[in-house]
Amino acid sequence: MKHLKTYEQKNITELNLSHRNLTKLPDLPDTLTHLYCYNNNLTELPELPDSLIKLNCGNNQLTELTELPDTLTHLYCYNNKLNKLPELPDSLIKLNCGNNQLIKLPELPNSLKTLYCSHNQLTKLPKLPNNLKDLYCSHNQLTKLPKLPNNLIYLYCPNNQLTELPDLPDNLIVLYCHRNQLPELPELPNNLIHLDCHNNQLTKLDLPDILNLDCYNNKLPYDDLEEYKIWYAKTYPERIEGEKYNL
């Protein structure tokens, strides 16, 4: 157990105090833009400078975060003991708050592009920002998802209690929704190339021209993409013939 009392160097912009078994951080310089203090034993953070752009305080013992500066674009606070987050700045682009004890998330800024909130105790998500491209929300207690933004390309929501999915955006490329309670899927976008929906209650799939499929442990007559192609050819031979001649 140790801590730094002061930090002498002035005009510093980047500070890496990771992997030092620290229990406390010193007062931070006003010029700081990047702070890395992950993999320590911190229980609290000092006041953060207004200039801070990136903060990685993952793998500590934090139960709460201090007020976040308006300049912050990247926040990594995974693997702590957080049960809530402070107000998020409008500048935030990436948020990783996975592996905590969060029961809800604050309002998400429209600037956010990546949200990783897996392995928490969330029962619902707030409204998702229009600019969001990547959503990881696995291993929670979600029963439904909010409306998905049109820019979303990656959705990872397995190991929840979902009984339905909202409409899927046209830009979606990857969908993981396995280990839920889904009886059916919404219409799958034509851009989708990877679908993992195993361990649900699905009775049918209407697939686009995807590259990867895992759908075992459902109520389907196939478990993967190769078996699906064989089943499809036997079930709809007229469609296969029509596709051969562009009919």
Sine and cosine of phi, psi and omega as CSV:
sin_phi,cos_phi,sin_psi,cos_psi,sin_omega,cos_omega
0.00,0.00,0.81,-0.59,0.00,-1.00
-0.37,-0.93,0.25,-0.97,0.04,-1.00
-0.51,-0.86,0.34,-0.94,0.06,-1.00
-0.99,-0.16,0.80,-0.60,-0.03,-1.00
-0.97,0.22,-0.67,0.74,-0.02,-1.00
-0.60,-0.80,0.27,-0.96,0.11,-0.99
-0.78,-0.63,0.93,-0.36,-0.25,-0.97
-0.97,0.23,-0.57,0.82,-0.13,-0.99
-0.91,0.42,0.72,-0.70,-0.02,-1.00
-0.98,-0.20,0.32,-0.95,0.05,-1.00
0.87,0.50,0.43,0.90,0.02,-1.00
-0.99,0.17,0.61,-0.79,0.00,-1.00
-0.93,-0.36,-0.40,0.92,-0.02,-1.00
-0.76,-0.65,0.73,-0.68,-0.07,-1.00
-0.68,-0.73,0.85,-0.52,0.01,-1.00
-0.91,-0.41,0.95,-0.31,0.00,-1.00
-0.89,-0.46,0.46,0.89,-0.06,-1.00
-0.98,0.21,0.39,-0.92,0.10,-1.00
0.85,0.53,0.68,0.74,-0.03,-1.00
-0.84,-0.55,0.13,0.99,0.01,-1.00
0.85,0.53,0.55,0.84,-0.05,-1.00
-0.98,0.22,0.58,-0.82,0.13,-0.99
-0.96,-0.28,-0.23,0.97,-0.02,-1.00
-0.43,-0.90,0.56,-0.83,0.06,-1.00
-0.98,-0.20,0.43,-0.90,0.07,-1.00
-0.97,0.24,0.10,-1.00,0.18,-0.98
-0.88,0.48,0.65,-0.76,-0.12,-0.99
-0.99,-0.11,0.60,-0.80,0.01,-1.00
-0.91,0.42,0.56,-0.83,-0.05,-1.00
-0.91,0.42,-0.33,0.94,-0.06,-1.00
-1.00,0.00,-0.01,1.00,-0.14,-0.99
-0.93,0.38,0.73,-0.68,0.07,-1.00
-0.91,-0.42,-0.45,0.89,-0.04,-1.00
-0.76,-0.65,0.83,-0.55,0.03,-1.00
-0.81,-0.59,0.84,-0.54,0.05,-1.00
-0.88,-0.48,0.92,-0.39,-0.02,-1.00
-0.68,-0.73,0.51,0.86,-0.02,-1.00
-0.97,0.25,0.31,-0.95,0.01,-1.00
0.85,0.52,0.84,0.54,0.13,-0.99
-0.73,-0.68,-0.35,-0.94,0.06,-1.00
-0.82,-0.58,0.63,0.77,-0.04,-1.00
-0.95,0.32,0.67,-0.74,0.09,-1.00
-0.95,-0.32,-0.19,0.98,0.05,-1.00
-0.38,-0.92,0.32,-0.95,0.07,-1.00
-0.92,-0.39,0.51,-0.86,0.10,-1.00
-0.96,0.26,0.04,-1.00,0.07,-1.00
-0.88,0.48,0.71,-0.70,-0.06,-1.00
-1.00,-0.03,0.66,-0.75,-0.01,-1.00
-0.93,0.37,0.50,-0.87,-0.03,-1.00
-0.91,0.43,-0.28,0.96,-0.05,-1.00
-1.00,0.03,-0.09,1.00,-0.16,-0.99
-0.92,0.40,0.74,-0.67,0.01,-1.00
-0.95,-0.32,-0.66,0.75,-0.06,-1.00
-0.77,-0.63,0.73,-0.68,0.03,-1.00
-0.74,-0.67,0.85,-0.53,0.13,-0.99
-0.86,-0.52,0.96,-0.27,0.00,-1.00
-0.85,-0.52,0.48,0.88,-0.01,-1.00
-0.93,0.38,0.31,-0.95,0.05,-1.00
0.83,0.55,0.83,0.56,0.10,-0.99
-0.74,-0.68,-0.38,-0.93,0.01,-1.00
-0.85,-0.53,0.53,0.85,-0.08,-1.00
-0.94,0.33,0.72,-0.69,0.08,-1.00
-0.97,-0.23,-0.27,0.96,0.09,-1.00
-0.39,-0.92,0.32,-0.95,0.05,-1.00
-0.94,-0.35,0.53,-0.85,0.09,-1.00
-0.96,0.28,0.11,-0.99,0.01,-1.00
-0.85,0.52,0.69,-0.72,-0.06,-1.00
-1.00,-0.05,0.67,-0.74,-0.01,-1.00
-0.94,0.33,0.45,-0.89,-0.04,-1.00
-0.93,0.38,-0.23,0.97,-0.04,-1.00
-1.00,-0.01,-0.15,0.99,-0.16,-0.99
-0.92,0.39,0.77,-0.64,0.04,-1.00
-0.93,-0.37,-0.46,0.89,-0.04,-1.00
-0.76,-0.65,0.82,-0.57,0.03,-1.00
-0.78,-0.63,0.87,-0.49,0.05,-1.00
-0.86,-0.50,0.96,-0.29,-0.04,-1.00
-0.78,-0.63,0.50,0.87,-0.02,-1.00
-0.91,0.41,0.35,-0.94,0.08,-1.00
0.81,0.59,0.84,0.54,0.13,-0.99
-0.76,-0.65,-0.41,-0.91,0.01,-1.00
-0.82,-0.57,0.60,0.80,-0.06,-1.00
-0.97,0.26,0.73,-0.69,0.14,-0.99
-0.94,-0.35,-0.03,1.00,0.12,-0.99
-0.34,-0.94,0.32,-0.95,0.06,-1.00
-0.90,-0.44,0.49,-0.87,0.09,-1.00
-0.96,0.28,0.03,-1.00,0.07,-1.00
-0.86,0.51,0.70,-0.71,-0.05,-1.00
-1.00,-0.05,0.68,-0.73,-0.03,-1.00
-0.95,0.32,0.45,-0.90,-0.01,-1.00
-0.92,0.39,-0.23,0.97,-0.03,-1.00
-1.00,0.06,-0.16,0.99,-0.18,-0.98
-0.92,0.39,0.74,-0.67,0.00,-1.00
-0.94,-0.33,-0.67,0.74,-0.02,-1.00
-0.79,-0.61,0.71,-0.71,0.04,-1.00
-0.72,-0.69,0.85,-0.52,0.12,-0.99
-0.86,-0.50,0.97,-0.23,0.01,-1.00
-0.86,-0.50,0.46,0.89,-0.03,-1.00
-0.93,0.38,0.33,-0.94,0.06,-1.00
0.84,0.55,0.83,0.56,0.11,-0.99
-0.76,-0.65,-0.41,-0.91,0.01,-1.00
-0.82,-0.57,0.57,0.82,-0.07,-1.00
-0.95,0.32,0.72,-0.70,0.08,-1.00
-0.97,-0.26,-0.26,0.97,0.11,-0.99
-0.37,-0.93,0.31,-0.95,0.04,-1.00
-0.93,-0.37,0.50,-0.87,0.08,-1.00
-0.96,0.29,0.03,-1.00,0.07,-1.00
-0.86,0.51,0.69,-0.73,-0.06,-1.00
-1.00,-0.09,0.75,-0.67,-0.01,-1.00
-0.94,0.34,0.50,-0.87,-0.05,-1.00
-0.93,0.37,-0.26,0.96,0.02,-1.00
-0.97,0.25,-0.26,0.96,-0.14,-0.99
-0.92,0.40,0.76,-0.65,0.00,-1.00
-0.92,-0.38,-0.48,0.88,0.00,-1.00
-0.74,-0.67,0.79,-0.61,0.05,-1.00
-0.80,-0.60,0.87,-0.49,0.09,-1.00
-0.88,-0.47,0.95,-0.30,-0.03,-1.00
-0.76,-0.64,0.44,0.90,-0.02,-1.00
-0.92,0.39,0.35,-0.94,0.07,-1.00
0.86,0.52,0.84,0.55,0.14,-0.99
-0.73,-0.68,-0.39,-0.92,0.01,-1.00
-0.82,-0.57,0.60,0.80,-0.07,-1.00
-0.97,0.26,0.73,-0.69,0.09,-1.00
-0.98,-0.22,-0.27,0.96,0.08,-1.00
-0.37,-0.93,0.32,-0.95,0.04,-1.00
-0.94,-0.35,0.50,-0.86,0.09,-1.00
-0.95,0.30,0.03,-1.00,0.07,-1.00
-0.84,0.54,0.71,-0.70,-0.05,-1.00
-1.00,0.01,0.66,-0.75,-0.04,-1.00
-0.92,0.40,0.49,-0.87,-0.02,-1.00
-0.90,0.44,-0.46,0.89,-0.05,-1.00
-1.00,0.03,-0.01,1.00,-0.07,-1.00
-0.91,0.42,0.76,-0.65,0.00,-1.00
-0.93,-0.38,-0.52,0.85,-0.07,-1.00
-0.77,-0.64,0.81,-0.58,0.01,-1.00
-0.78,-0.62,0.87,-0.49,0.07,-1.00
-0.88,-0.47,0.92,-0.38,-0.05,-1.00
-0.67,-0.75,0.54,0.84,-0.04,-1.00
-0.95,0.31,0.24,-0.97,0.10,-0.99
0.80,0.60,0.81,0.59,0.14,-0.99
-0.79,-0.62,-0.40,-0.92,0.02,-1.00
-0.82,-0.57,0.60,0.80,-0.06,-1.00
-0.96,0.28,0.71,-0.70,0.08,-1.00
-0.97,-0.25,-0.28,0.96,0.09,-1.00
-0.37,-0.93,0.29,-0.96,0.03,-1.00
-0.93,-0.37,0.48,-0.88,0.09,-1.00
-0.95,0.31,0.04,-1.00,0.06,-1.00
-0.85,0.53,0.70,-0.71,-0.04,-1.00
-1.00,-0.01,0.71,-0.71,-0.02,-1.00
-0.94,0.35,0.46,-0.89,-0.06,-1.00
-0.90,0.44,-0.42,0.91,-0.04,-1.00
-0.99,0.11,-0.07,1.00,-0.07,-1.00
-0.91,0.40,0.77,-0.64,0.03,-1.00
-0.88,-0.47,-0.30,0.95,-0.07,-1.00
-0.68,-0.73,0.86,-0.51,0.01,-1.00
-0.80,-0.59,0.86,-0.50,-0.03,-1.00
-0.82,-0.58,0.98,-0.18,-0.11,-0.99
-0.73,-0.68,0.55,0.84,0.01,-1.00
-0.95,0.30,0.16,-0.99,0.09,-1.00
0.82,0.57,0.80,0.61,0.14,-0.99
-0.79,-0.62,-0.41,-0.91,0.04,-1.00
-0.81,-0.58,0.60,0.80,-0.06,-1.00
-0.94,0.35,0.74,-0.67,0.09,-1.00
-0.94,-0.33,-0.13,0.99,0.08,-1.00
-0.34,-0.94,0.35,-0.94,0.10,-0.99
-0.89,-0.45,0.53,-0.85,0.09,-1.00
-0.95,0.31,0.07,-1.00,0.07,-1.00
-0.84,0.54,0.67,-0.74,-0.04,-1.00
-1.00,-0.04,0.72,-0.69,-0.04,-1.00
-0.93,0.37,0.47,-0.88,-0.05,-1.00
-0.89,0.46,-0.44,0.90,-0.06,-1.00
-0.99,0.10,-0.06,1.00,-0.08,-1.00
-0.90,0.43,0.77,-0.64,-0.01,-1.00
-0.94,-0.33,-0.60,0.80,-0.08,-1.00
-0.79,-0.62,0.75,-0.66,0.02,-1.00
-0.72,-0.70,0.88,-0.48,0.16,-0.99
-0.92,-0.40,0.90,-0.44,0.01,-1.00
-0.68,-0.74,0.45,0.90,-0.06,-1.00
-0.95,0.31,0.30,-0.95,0.02,-1.00
0.82,0.57,0.83,0.56,0.15,-0.99
-0.78,-0.63,-0.44,-0.90,0.01,-1.00
-0.79,-0.62,0.67,0.74,-0.10,-0.99
-0.99,0.15,0.86,-0.51,0.09,-1.00
-0.99,0.12,-0.34,0.94,0.01,-1.00
-0.36,-0.93,0.26,-0.97,0.07,-1.00
-0.91,-0.41,0.49,-0.87,0.11,-0.99
-0.94,0.35,0.06,-1.00,0.03,-1.00
-0.85,0.53,0.75,-0.66,-0.04,-1.00
-1.00,0.04,0.73,-0.68,-0.04,-1.00
-0.93,0.38,0.48,-0.88,-0.03,-1.00
-0.91,0.41,-0.40,0.92,-0.01,-1.00
-0.98,0.17,-0.15,0.99,-0.07,-1.00
-0.91,0.42,0.75,-0.66,0.02,-1.00
-0.87,-0.49,-0.30,0.95,-0.01,-1.00
-0.69,-0.72,0.80,-0.60,0.04,-1.00
-0.73,-0.68,0.85,-0.53,0.10,-0.99
-0.85,-0.52,0.96,-0.30,-0.09,-1.00
-0.74,-0.67,0.44,0.90,-0.04,-1.00
-0.92,0.40,0.34,-0.94,0.02,-1.00
0.84,0.54,0.84,0.54,0.18,-0.98
-0.75,-0.66,-0.44,-0.90,0.01,-1.00
-0.81,-0.59,0.56,0.83,-0.08,-1.00
-0.95,0.32,0.66,-0.75,0.05,-1.00
-0.93,-0.38,-0.23,0.97,0.05,-1.00
-0.38,-0.93,0.39,-0.92,0.09,-1.00
-0.68,-0.74,0.65,-0.76,0.11,-0.99
-0.89,-0.45,0.99,-0.13,-0.21,-0.98
-1.00,-0.08,0.63,-0.78,0.24,-0.97
-0.97,0.22,-0.15,-0.99,-0.04,-1.00
-0.99,0.13,0.97,0.26,-0.08,-1.00
-1.00,0.00,0.22,-0.98,-0.03,-1.00
-0.97,-0.23,-0.48,0.88,-0.06,-1.00
-0.69,-0.72,0.71,-0.70,0.00,-1.00
-0.59,-0.81,0.78,-0.62,0.19,-0.98
-0.80,-0.60,0.90,-0.44,-0.07,-1.00
-0.63,-0.77,0.43,0.90,-0.02,-1.00
-0.94,0.34,0.25,-0.97,-0.03,-1.00
0.84,0.54,0.74,0.67,0.19,-0.98
-0.81,-0.59,-0.35,-0.94,0.07,-1.00
-0.93,-0.37,0.70,0.72,-0.06,-1.00
-0.94,-0.33,0.45,-0.90,0.04,-1.00
-0.99,0.11,0.29,0.96,0.00,-1.00
-0.47,-0.88,0.39,-0.92,-0.07,-1.00
-0.90,-0.44,-0.32,0.95,-0.05,-1.00
-0.45,-0.89,-0.09,-1.00,-0.12,-0.99
-0.92,0.39,-0.66,0.76,0.00,-1.00
-0.90,0.43,-0.69,0.73,0.03,-1.00
-0.92,0.40,-0.58,0.81,0.05,-1.00
-0.89,0.46,-0.68,0.74,-0.01,-1.00
-0.89,0.45,-0.64,0.77,0.03,-1.00
-0.91,0.41,-0.72,0.69,0.02,-1.00
-0.88,0.48,-0.68,0.73,-0.03,-1.00
-0.88,0.47,-0.69,0.73,-0.02,-1.00
-0.90,0.43,-0.59,0.80,0.02,-1.00
-0.97,0.25,-0.57,0.82,-0.08,-1.00
-0.99,0.15,-0.59,0.81,-0.06,-1.00
-0.79,-0.61,0.90,0.45,-0.02,-1.00
-0.89,0.46,-0.52,0.86,-0.01,-1.00
-0.92,0.38,-0.54,0.84,0.05,-1.00
-0.94,0.35,-0.65,0.76,0.04,-1.00
-0.87,0.48,-0.67,0.74,0.01,-1.00
-0.92,0.39,-0.64,0.77,0.01,-1.00
-0.91,0.41,-0.64,0.77,0.03,-1.00
-0.91,0.41,-0.54,0.84,-0.01,-1.00
-0.89,0.45,-0.58,0.81,-0.04,-1.00
-0.96,-0.30,0.31,0.95,0.02,-1.00
0.82,0.57,0.64,0.77,0.00,-1.00
-1.00,0.03,0.00,0.00,0.00,0.00
